[in-house]
Amino acid sequence: MYVYEYMRILFLDQSGKPGGAELCLIDIAKPYRQNCLVGLFADGSFRDLLEKKQIPVKILTNQAIEVRKESSFKQGLASLNQLLPLIIKVANIARDYDLIYANTQKALVIGAIASFLSRRKLVYHLHDILSPEHFSKTNRTIAVALANRFAKLIIANSQASKNAFIEAGGRGDIVEVIYNGFDSKSYQINQVEVKSLRQELQLEDKFIIGHFSRLSPWKGQHVLIEAIAHSPAEVTAIFVGDALFGEQEYVKQLHEQVSKLKLENRIKFLGFRSDIPQLMSACNLVAHTSTAAEPFGRVIVEAMLCGKPVVAANAGGAIEIVEPGVNGFLVTPNKPQELAQVITTCVKEPSKTSMLAENALCSARSKFDVAIINQQITQALSKI
Ligand code: UDP
């Protein structure tokens, strides 16, 4: 316990918006809040969420960092110039901390060089699958080279992320797999609230499928829309999430797809929401439809903790969470017909699916308990 009191951690994250890696960081930083600082490379609602939990936070730059996931080496080098003032700033701040904890890839780039300059230890929390589907060769090479050279410890959010890191040339000996943790109490929602939310959505008598994710092509919202067209008439879907990283063209395509399939009455886009446990509890089934391997898949665990049946795309971290036929369903990624079959089973055999959901609740509570996960992180940090 006393480790929390003395370990001074400078957490770094590039995003001002709360994606999965950022929501995970809130749970990790909370026990260290007396002595930590979360440095962000952009301002936004993520800062508000940290402040609400009394976690110290500082916006370290307001300038956008122009490296994209698919950047070339030349573009990467050009942006290094732009990064120099930020690196120096981080190195100066880091002198007041014991270690730098980089939570995203750009944070790794800044944190690695700053750790060298300030002689502080570097920890990298790997929330990504470093595969060609997700990152350019240049980005993978830079991330792996910096992590190999500077990190004392890499926390991978799943075995799938660890394997991809090693396949991309990363050192396996410094990687420890630690899953995201969740406070199961936050996912226990009372039935009165659930009923009124279903009324509010005007979907009381429908079979509701929930999709909870930022709107992005690889998250596969289009796959669920296509599957709805092949599902029983009472099936409707709610899409919860926003285009966090500028995928406006995809949003347009999704709306066009809905009108082309004449599904306007069966599909609702709710935008970004903060009441995920309530919305999940209002669903009859939660679908995860990523077309590329998911590094972890927080939404899958969250749905399980709400006691809801889950169908997930059979790749990446999802396979480590869902045991098909025991605590949920797995379907081939990008196969709407197969997904529609599972949906139909769920509509027709509610007793079978409620048994899976009960098992899911038990397995998620024991495997992803935030207190246990935080202990694992503390232990891993105290060893370096
Ligand atoms: N989420 C949210 N509001 C939304 C949509 C998603 O708070 O409108 C949360 C969701 O509950 C989950 C996280 O965003 O905790 C997404 O994490 P996940 O691992 O599923 O995907 P990522 O964003 O990391 O790719």
Residues whose N, C-alpha, C, O or C-beta is under 5 A from the ligand:
A	BS01	UDP	P18 G19 G20 A21 L23 F212 S213 R214 V240 G241 D242 G271 F272 R273 I276 G297 R298 V299
